[in-house]
Amino acid sequence: MESKRKKRAKTIILLAIIWFVVTLPMPWLFTTPDEIRPQVTTLFQIIGLISIPFIMLAVAWTIKPELTT
């Protein structure tokens, strides 16, 4: 049986992977026309910055589930 620490570490790693996949859709950067590429890059930066607090909440709730009540 896995310890709680290993389960938490795996959950945090999974959350980080999901965050990278969702917030960084790199194919869009390579398929967009050159005229709108700066706007798309700025949009991705904004999405990344906005999502960081939610990831931090998920990590905190994984470490201390009693904070959710």
N, C-alpha and C positions, 0 to 999 in steps of 0.2 A: 504494500500500500504506500502510495506516495505521501510525502509529508505536505503539510499545508504550505510551507515555504516554496516547494517546487511547483505546486499547483498555482500559487499566486504568480510566480515568475513566468510560468507558461502563459497564464492569462494576460499578463502585462505585455509579453512579447507578441501574443496574438493581437492585442489591441494596437500595438505599434505597427504591425504589419498591415492591419486593416486601415489604419490611418494613412499610411503611405500609399496604399492602393487607391483609396477613395479620393484623397486630396491632391494627388499628383498624376493626373491622367496625361502622361507625357506624349502619347500619340497625337493629341490635339496640337501640341506645340510644333510638331513636324509636318502636320497636314494643313495648318492654317496659312492663308496667304500672308505675304510679307507685310502688307499694309496694316493688318490687325494684330500681328504678333506681339507688339508691346502691350496692347490692351489685354490680350489673353494671359501674358506673363504677369501683369499686374493683378488680374483676377485670381490667378492661382496663388499668388502671394497673400492676397486678402483671405482666400478660403483657408489657406494653411494657418494663418494667424488666428482666425476666428475659431478654428477647430481645436487649437491647443488647450483652451480651458476645459473643453468637454472631455478630452483625453485625460487631463489631469484629474478631473472629477471621477472618471471611471477607474483610474489607478487608485485614487484615495479610497473609493468605495470597495475596491477589491482588497485593499490592505485592511481597512477597518469597516466592515459591513454595518456596524452599529451606527455609523454616521447617517445612514439612509432613513432612519426612523426619527 
